[in-house]
């Protein structure tokens, strides 16, 4: 996704605007990104992606979404018609892929406790 592509299609908020907002305002929780032109307050399709961008920034990584705008819009259209996500939203919200985020935290031992809880809020 390029900087000028829209992450929030409801309110036409570009990746550039959202990334600049996150970098400038340092929102403590992803929901505060809604203060950036209402991003995420429409159909809510983009919310997992906003969370993803927030998490990337918190990790000191470049804020990017590895999806083409065409594919992104196609998935949103499907989401809006079925109410279901494809499971590849690129966020931690409902995705089924087991990404190894946080593996560099050097945790030892507690693997049997199950999945790490996403940090919310
Ligand atoms: S795409 Fe962002 S709220 Fe609908």
Backbone and ligand atoms as CSV (ligand in chain L), in Angstrom:
chain,resi,resn,atom,element,x,y,z
A,1,UNK,N,N,0.847,-1.184,0.000
A,1,UNK,CA,C,0.000,0.000,0.000
A,1,UNK,C,C,0.886,1.240,0.000
A,2,UNK,N,N,0.562,2.165,-0.866
A,2,UNK,CA,C,1.347,3.395,-0.953
A,2,UNK,C,C,0.814,4.435,0.028
A,3,UNK,N,N,1.643,5.417,0.357
A,3,UNK,CA,C,1.228,6.417,1.356
A,3,UNK,C,C,-0.072,7.129,1.009
A,4,UNK,N,N,-0.326,7.317,-0.256
A,4,UNK,CA,C,-1.543,8.048,-0.621
A,4,UNK,C,C,-2.763,7.152,-0.762
A,5,UNK,N,N,-2.586,5.868,-0.596
A,5,UNK,CA,C,-3.742,4.972,-0.620
A,5,UNK,C,C,-4.517,5.117,0.673
A,6,UNK,N,N,-5.798,4.914,0.564
A,6,UNK,CA,C,-6.664,5.092,1.721
A,6,UNK,C,C,-6.723,3.838,2.577
A,7,UNK,N,N,-6.458,4.017,3.849
A,7,UNK,CA,C,-6.632,2.917,4.804
A,7,UNK,C,C,-8.089,2.895,5.255
A,8,UNK,N,N,-8.591,4.043,5.642
A,8,UNK,CA,C,-10.011,4.131,5.982
A,8,UNK,C,C,-10.757,4.600,4.743
A,9,UNK,N,N,-11.424,3.645,4.131
A,9,UNK,CA,C,-12.122,3.948,2.879
A,9,UNK,C,C,-13.410,4.717,3.148
A,10,UNK,N,N,-13.995,4.542,4.307
A,10,UNK,CA,C,-15.224,5.282,4.622
A,10,UNK,C,C,-14.961,6.786,4.640
A,11,UNK,N,N,-13.863,7.176,5.249
A,11,UNK,CA,C,-13.589,8.593,5.427
A,11,UNK,C,C,-12.395,9.060,4.596
A,12,UNK,N,N,-11.940,8.189,3.702
A,12,UNK,CA,C,-10.859,8.557,2.778
A,12,UNK,C,C,-9.644,9.088,3.522
A,13,UNK,N,N,-9.197,8.336,4.478
A,13,UNK,CA,C,-8.011,8.725,5.240
A,13,UNK,C,C,-6.837,7.880,4.754
A,14,UNK,N,N,-5.835,8.569,4.254
A,14,UNK,CA,C,-4.709,7.868,3.639
A,14,UNK,C,C,-3.762,7.281,4.678
A,15,UNK,N,N,-2.984,6.341,4.214
A,15,UNK,CA,C,-1.933,5.766,5.051
A,15,UNK,C,C,-0.981,6.865,5.527
A,16,UNK,N,N,-0.687,7.797,4.652
A,16,UNK,CA,C,0.227,8.887,5.011
A,16,UNK,C,C,-0.329,9.698,6.185
A,17,UNK,N,N,-1.621,10.035,6.089
A,17,UNK,CA,C,-2.221,10.840,7.149
A,17,UNK,C,C,-2.242,10.091,8.478
A,18,UNK,N,N,-2.581,8.827,8.389
A,18,UNK,CA,C,-2.662,8.042,9.626
A,18,UNK,C,C,-1.275,7.850,10.236
A,19,UNK,N,N,-0.301,7.562,9.382
A,19,UNK,CA,C,1.062,7.367,9.896
A,19,UNK,C,C,1.586,8.666,10.520
A,20,UNK,N,N,1.286,9.792,9.862
A,20,UNK,CA,C,1.745,11.075,10.403
A,20,UNK,C,C,1.048,11.368,11.728
A,21,UNK,N,N,-0.238,11.044,11.792
A,21,UNK,CA,C,-0.977,11.268,13.031
A,21,UNK,C,C,-0.385,10.440,14.172
A,22,UNK,N,N,-0.119,9.173,13.893
A,22,UNK,CA,C,0.420,8.293,14.935
A,22,UNK,C,C,1.795,8.785,15.387
A,23,UNK,N,N,2.614,9.172,14.419
A,23,UNK,CA,C,3.964,9.635,14.760
A,23,UNK,C,C,3.917,10.931,15.565
A,24,UNK,N,N,2.964,11.780,15.225
A,24,UNK,CA,C,2.909,13.096,15.866
A,24,UNK,C,C,2.211,13.045,17.217
A,25,UNK,N,N,1.074,12.366,17.253
A,25,UNK,CA,C,0.236,12.375,18.456
A,25,UNK,C,C,0.571,11.249,19.428
A,26,UNK,N,N,1.232,10.230,18.935
A,26,UNK,CA,C,1.561,9.083,19.782
A,26,UNK,C,C,0.329,8.587,20.547
A,27,UNK,N,N,-0.719,8.209,19.861
A,27,UNK,CA,C,-1.918,7.749,20.576
A,27,UNK,C,C,-1.592,6.545,21.456
A,28,UNK,N,N,-2.134,6.575,22.658
A,28,UNK,CA,C,-1.820,5.496,23.603
A,28,UNK,C,C,-2.541,4.215,23.234
A,29,UNK,N,N,-3.727,4.349,22.696
A,29,UNK,CA,C,-4.480,3.175,22.266
A,29,UNK,C,C,-4.921,3.397,20.820
A,30,UNK,N,N,-5.050,2.298,20.072
A,30,UNK,CA,C,-5.392,2.442,18.659
A,30,UNK,C,C,-6.701,3.192,18.420
A,31,UNK,N,N,-7.635,3.090,19.336
A,31,UNK,CA,C,-8.927,3.743,19.109
A,31,UNK,C,C,-8.801,5.257,19.008
A,32,UNK,N,N,-7.709,5.798,19.555
A,32,UNK,CA,C,-7.512,7.249,19.465
A,32,UNK,C,C,-7.193,7.699,18.047
A,33,UNK,N,N,-6.891,6.744,17.183
A,33,UNK,CA,C,-6.625,7.110,15.792
A,33,UNK,C,C,-7.901,7.639,15.133
A,34,UNK,N,N,-9.034,7.372,15.745
A,34,UNK,CA,C,-10.285,7.915,15.209
A,34,UNK,C,C,-10.266,9.445,15.208
A,35,UNK,N,N,-9.404,10.023,16.029
A,35,UNK,CA,C,-9.288,11.483,16.038
A,35,UNK,C,C,-8.643,11.999,14.762
A,36,UNK,N,N,-8.119,11.104,13.980
A,36,UNK,CA,C,-7.556,11.476,12.680
A,36,UNK,C,C,-8.655,11.338,11.632
A,37,UNK,N,N,-9.441,12.382,11.485
A,37,UNK,CA,C,-10.460,12.462,10.445
A,37,UNK,C,C,-11.518,11.362,10.537
A,38,UNK,N,N,-11.690,10.839,11.719
A,38,UNK,CA,C,-12.738,9.844,11.920
A,38,UNK,C,C,-12.363,8.441,11.478
A,39,UNK,N,N,-11.097,8.221,11.223
A,39,UNK,CA,C,-10.665,6.909,10.736
A,39,UNK,C,C,-11.166,5.791,11.652
A,40,UNK,N,N,-11.792,4.808,11.063
A,40,UNK,CA,C,-12.229,3.642,11.808
A,40,UNK,C,C,-13.611,3.744,12.411
A,41,UNK,N,N,-14.273,4.863,12.212
A,41,UNK,CA,C,-15.570,5.041,12.876
A,41,UNK,C,C,-16.757,4.791,11.943
A,42,UNK,N,N,-16.466,4.313,10.751
A,42,UNK,CA,C,-17.564,3.999,9.836
A,42,UNK,C,C,-17.902,2.523,9.897
A,43,UNK,N,N,-17.591,1.812,8.847
A,43,UNK,CA,C,-17.930,0.380,8.771
A,43,UNK,C,C,-17.028,-0.462,9.670
A,44,UNK,N,N,-15.939,0.117,10.118
A,44,UNK,CA,C,-14.966,-0.515,11.008
A,44,UNK,C,C,-14.086,-1.559,10.340
A,45,UNK,N,N,-14.176,-1.641,9.046
A,45,UNK,CA,C,-13.300,-2.565,8.333
A,45,UNK,C,C,-11.829,-2.299,8.627
A,46,UNK,N,N,-11.465,-1.027,8.689
A,46,UNK,CA,C,-10.053,-0.676,8.778
A,46,UNK,C,C,-9.501,-0.788,10.195
A,47,UNK,N,N,-10.351,-1.041,11.166
A,47,UNK,CA,C,-9.889,-1.007,12.560
A,47,UNK,C,C,-8.706,-1.959,12.815
A,48,UNK,N,N,-8.748,-3.205,12.352
A,48,UNK,CA,C,-7.571,-4.065,12.586
A,48,UNK,C,C,-6.302,-3.518,11.940
A,49,UNK,N,N,-6.473,-2.821,10.821
A,49,UNK,CA,C,-5.311,-2.250,10.143
A,49,UNK,C,C,-4.781,-1.045,10.917
A,50,UNK,N,N,-5.686,-0.297,11.503
A,50,UNK,CA,C,-5.253,0.823,12.346
A,50,UNK,C,C,-4.496,0.286,13.556
A,51,UNK,N,N,-4.993,-0.798,14.111
A,51,UNK,CA,C,-4.301,-1.424,15.245
A,51,UNK,C,C,-2.923,-1.906,14.825
A,52,UNK,N,N,-2.872,-2.436,13.629
A,52,UNK,CA,C,-1.602,-2.938,13.110
A,52,UNK,C,C,-0.587,-1.796,12.975
A,53,UNK,N,N,-1.047,-0.694,12.416
A,53,UNK,CA,C,-0.155,0.454,12.245
A,53,UNK,C,C,0.311,0.978,13.600
A,54,UNK,N,N,-0.609,1.023,14.538
A,54,UNK,CA,C,-0.278,1.467,15.889
A,54,UNK,C,C,0.783,0.559,16.498
A,55,UNK,N,N,0.615,-0.734,16.319
A,55,UNK,CA,C,1.566,-1.702,16.881
A,55,UNK,C,C,2.929,-1.583,16.202
A,56,UNK,N,N,2.918,-1.400,14.892
A,56,UNK,CA,C,4.187,-1.258,14.169
A,56,UNK,C,C,4.960,-0.052,14.689
A,57,UNK,N,N,4.243,1.042,14.885
A,57,UNK,CA,C,4.911,2.246,15.392
A,57,UNK,C,C,5.471,1.999,16.797
A,58,UNK,N,N,4.678,1.324,17.611
A,58,UNK,CA,C,5.128,1.035,18.977
A,58,UNK,C,C,6.381,0.173,18.972
A,59,UNK,N,N,6.512,-0.663,17.942
A,59,UNK,CA,C,7.689,-1.528,17.835
A,59,UNK,C,C,8.846,-0.833,17.129
A,60,UNK,N,N,8.612,0.406,16.732
A,60,UNK,CA,C,9.666,1.144,16.050
A,60,UNK,C,C,9.853,0.726,14.604
A,61,UNK,N,N,8.832,0.097,14.048
A,61,UNK,CA,C,8.929,-0.375,12.668
A,61,UNK,C,C,8.211,0.593,11.731
A,62,UNK,N,N,8.574,0.541,10.455
A,62,UNK,CA,C,7.878,1.400,9.494
A,62,UNK,C,C,6.408,1.031,9.402
A,63,UNK,N,N,5.583,2.053,9.325
A,63,UNK,CA,C,4.146,1.804,9.250
A,63,UNK,C,C,3.753,1.562,7.797
A,64,UNK,N,N,3.519,0.323,7.487
A,64,UNK,CA,C,3.133,-0.049,6.138
A,64,UNK,C,C,2.162,-1.212,6.222
A,65,UNK,N,N,1.360,-1.362,5.205
A,65,UNK,CA,C,0.437,-2.484,5.138
A,65,UNK,C,C,0.728,-3.249,3.847
A,66,UNK,N,N,1.102,-4.509,3.982
A,66,UNK,CA,C,1.510,-5.272,2.807
A,66,UNK,C,C,0.322,-5.814,2.027
A,67,UNK,N,N,-0.467,-4.911,1.491
A,67,UNK,CA,C,-1.620,-5.323,0.688
A,67,UNK,C,C,-1.835,-4.247,-0.376
A,68,UNK,N,N,-2.201,-4.673,-1.559
A,68,UNK,CA,C,-2.461,-3.688,-2.607
A,68,UNK,C,C,-3.786,-3.002,-2.320
A,69,UNK,N,N,-3.922,-1.752,-2.775
A,69,UNK,CA,C,-5.192,-1.059,-2.535
A,69,UNK,C,C,-6.369,-1.769,-3.191
A,70,UNK,N,N,-6.114,-2.420,-4.314
A,70,UNK,CA,C,-7.199,-3.141,-4.995
A,70,UNK,C,C,-7.664,-4.323,-4.145
A,71,UNK,N,N,-6.700,-5.078,-3.657
A,71,UNK,CA,C,-7.044,-6.231,-2.829
A,71,UNK,C,C,-7.715,-5.772,-1.535
A,72,UNK,N,N,-7.208,-4.698,-0.989
A,72,UNK,CA,C,-7.761,-4.143,0.249
A,72,UNK,C,C,-9.234,-3.762,0.056
A,73,UNK,N,N,-9.500,-3.069,-1.037
A,73,UNK,CA,C,-10.870,-2.648,-1.314
A,73,UNK,C,C,-11.767,-3.852,-1.585
A,74,UNK,N,N,-11.197,-4.856,-2.224
A,74,UNK,CA,C,-11.974,-6.061,-2.531
A,74,UNK,C,C,-12.360,-6.779,-1.233
A,75,UNK,N,N,-11.410,-6.863,-0.319
A,75,UNK,CA,C,-11.700,-7.529,0.960
A,75,UNK,C,C,-12.733,-6.747,1.759
A,76,UNK,N,N,-12.629,-5.433,1.681
A,76,UNK,CA,C,-13.603,-4.621,2.412
A,76,UNK,C,C,-14.998,-4.815,1.829
A,77,UNK,N,N,-15.080,-4.876,0.515
A,77,UNK,CA,C,-16.388,-5.083,-0.108
A,77,UNK,C,C,-16.995,-6.412,0.361
A,78,UNK,N,N,-16.145,-7.402,0.458
A,78,UNK,CA,C,-16.621,-8.714,0.921
A,78,UNK,C,C,-17.043,-8.619,2.388
A,79,UNK,N,N,-16.253,-7.915,3.157
A,79,UNK,CA,C,-16.578,-7.731,4.575
A,79,UNK,C,C,-17.926,-7.030,4.724
A,80,UNK,N,N,-18.140,-6.047,3.896
A,80,UNK,CA,C,-19.383,-5.286,4.017
A,80,UNK,C,C,-20.592,-6.090,3.567
A,81,UNK,N,N,-20.387,-7.007,2.650
A,81,UNK,CA,C,-21.529,-7.785,2.192
A,81,UNK,C,C,-21.787,-9.010,3.061
A,82,UNK,N,N,-20.724,-9.554,3.652
A,82,UNK,CA,C,-20.906,-10.770,4.449
A,82,UNK,C,C,-20.771,-10.524,5.947
A,83,UNK,N,N,-20.134,-9.427,6.318
A,83,UNK,CA,C,-19.892,-9.153,7.730
A,83,UNK,C,C,-18.743,-9.968,8.292
A,84,UNK,N,N,-18.054,-10.677,7.413
A,84,UNK,CA,C,-16.953,-11.512,7.888
A,84,UNK,C,C,-15.635,-11.067,7.278
A,85,UNK,N,N,-14.615,-11.234,8.077
A,85,UNK,CA,C,-13.273,-10.942,7.586
A,85,UNK,C,C,-12.656,-12.216,7.051
A,86,UNK,N,N,-11.741,-12.038,6.131
A,86,UNK,CA,C,-11.120,-13.193,5.505
A,86,UNK,C,C,-10.095,-13.856,6.410
A,87,UNK,N,N,-9.813,-13.261,7.530
A,87,UNK,CA,C,-8.837,-13.849,8.437
A,87,UNK,C,C,-7.423,-13.422,8.123
A,88,UNK,N,N,-7.292,-12.517,7.195
A,88,UNK,CA,C,-5.956,-12.066,6.823
A,88,UNK,C,C,-5.883,-10.548,6.891
A,89,UNK,N,N,-6.514,-10.034,7.911
A,89,UNK,CA,C,-6.662,-8.588,7.995
A,89,UNK,C,C,-5.354,-7.865,8.241
A,90,UNK,N,N,-4.321,-8.608,8.575
A,90,UNK,CA,C,-3.066,-7.919,8.817
A,90,UNK,C,C,-2.997,-7.323,10.202
A,91,UNK,N,N,-3.975,-7.622,11.020
A,91,UNK,CA,C,-3.966,-7.120,12.383
A,91,UNK,C,C,-4.053,-8.268,13.359
A,92,UNK,N,N,-4.120,-7.943,14.615
A,92,UNK,CA,C,-4.201,-9.001,15.631
A,92,UNK,C,C,-5.640,-9.284,15.978
A,93,UNK,N,N,-6.532,-8.710,15.250
A,93,UNK,CA,C,-7.927,-8.727,15.630
A,93,UNK,C,C,-8.668,-9.761,14.798
A,94,UNK,N,N,-8.744,-10.964,15.315
A,94,UNK,CA,C,-9.494,-11.971,14.610
A,94,UNK,C,C,-8.710,-12.719,13.560
A,95,UNK,N,N,-7.504,-12.302,13.327
A,95,UNK,CA,C,-6.701,-13.025,12.362
A,95,UNK,C,C,-6.325,-14.392,12.903
A,96,UNK,N,N,-6.172,-15.352,12.023
A,96,UNK,CA,C,-5.874,-16.692,12.499
A,96,UNK,C,C,-4.416,-17.056,12.280
A,97,UNK,N,N,-3.714,-16.207,11.604
A,97,UNK,CA,C,-2.339,-16.545,11.350
A,97,UNK,C,C,-1.511,-16.385,12.614
A,98,UNK,N,N,-0.620,-17.320,12.832
A,98,UNK,CA,C,0.183,-17.273,14.039
A,98,UNK,C,C,1.473,-16.537,13.811
A,99,UNK,N,N,1.385,-15.270,13.785
A,99,UNK,CA,C,2.604,-14.496,13.577
A,99,UNK,C,C,3.446,-14.546,14.843
A,100,UNK,N,N,4.726,-14.471,14.633
A,100,UNK,CA,C,5.612,-14.618,15.779
A,100,UNK,C,C,6.016,-13.267,16.345
A,101,UNK,N,N,5.050,-12.416,16.487
A,101,UNK,CA,C,5.335,-11.132,17.099
A,101,UNK,C,C,5.730,-11.339,18.545
A,102,UNK,N,N,6.623,-10.521,18.995
A,102,UNK,CA,C,7.003,-10.587,20.385
A,102,UNK,C,C,7.967,-11.703,20.691
A,103,UNK,N,N,8.445,-12.386,19.660
A,103,UNK,CA,C,9.353,-13.490,19.947
A,103,UNK,C,C,10.671,-12.986,20.499
A,104,UNK,N,N,10.981,-11.738,20.244
A,104,UNK,CA,C,12.255,-11.222,20.726
A,104,UNK,C,C,12.170,-10.690,22.151
A,105,UNK,N,N,11.091,-11.007,22.802
A,105,UNK,CA,C,10.987,-10.584,24.183
A,105,UNK,C,C,11.763,-11.519,25.101
A,106,UNK,N,N,12.279,-12.570,24.541
A,106,UNK,CA,C,13.132,-13.455,25.292
A,106,UNK,C,C,12.410,-14.185,26.409
A,107,UNK,N,N,11.162,-14.469,26.190
A,107,UNK,CA,C,10.467,-15.168,27.257
A,107,UNK,C,C,10.838,-16.645,27.219
A,108,UNK,N,N,11.013,-17.180,28.379
A,108,UNK,CA,C,11.385,-18.579,28.481
A,108,UNK,C,C,10.362,-19.287,29.348
A,109,UNK,N,N,10.284,-20.535,29.139
A,109,UNK,CA,C,9.417,-21.276,30.035
A,109,UNK,C,C,7.983,-21.284,29.611
A,110,UNK,N,N,7.248,-20.258,29.879
A,110,UNK,CA,C,5.802,-20.352,29.855
A,110,UNK,C,C,5.129,-20.640,28.541
A,111,UNK,N,N,5.638,-21.501,27.764
A,111,UNK,CA,C,5.018,-21.767,26.469
A,111,UNK,C,C,3.731,-22.553,26.601
A,112,UNK,N,N,3.592,-23.288,27.671
A,112,UNK,CA,C,2.423,-24.145,27.774
A,112,UNK,C,C,1.167,-23.380,28.151
A,113,UNK,N,N,1.343,-22.151,28.539
A,113,UNK,CA,C,0.182,-21.376,28.935
A,113,UNK,C,C,-0.719,-20.966,27.796
A,114,UNK,N,N,-0.348,-21.306,26.610
A,114,UNK,CA,C,-1.191,-20.951,25.493
A,114,UNK,C,C,-0.713,-19.695,24.814
A,115,UNK,N,N,-1.626,-19.047,24.146
A,115,UNK,CA,C,-1.254,-17.914,23.329
A,115,UNK,C,C,-1.018,-16.688,24.183
A,116,UNK,N,N,-0.148,-15.870,23.696
A,116,UNK,CA,C,0.057,-14.585,24.358
A,116,UNK,C,C,-1.165,-13.716,24.133
A,117,UNK,N,N,-1.580,-13.045,25.125
A,117,UNK,CA,C,-2.723,-12.153,24.993
A,117,UNK,C,C,-2.286,-10.874,24.287
A,118,UNK,N,N,-3.092,-10.433,23.338
A,118,UNK,CA,C,-2.762,-9.144,22.724
A,118,UNK,C,C,-2.911,-8.031,23.749
A,119,UNK,N,N,-2.014,-7.099,23.683
A,119,UNK,CA,C,-2.107,-5.984,24.614
A,119,UNK,C,C,-3.167,-5.027,24.123
A,120,UNK,N,N,-4.174,-4.904,24.860
A,120,UNK,CA,C,-5.306,-4.064,24.472
A,120,UNK,C,C,-5.335,-2.852,25.384
A,121,UNK,N,N,-5.493,-1.755,24.805
A,121,UNK,CA,C,-5.679,-0.567,25.611
A,121,UNK,C,C,-4.416,-0.061,26.085
L,1,LIG,S1,S,-12.992,1.694,6.116
L,1,LIG,FE1,FE,-12.537,2.734,7.932
L,1,LIG,S2,S,-14.414,2.792,8.974
L,1,LIG,FE2,FE,-14.931,1.892,7.056
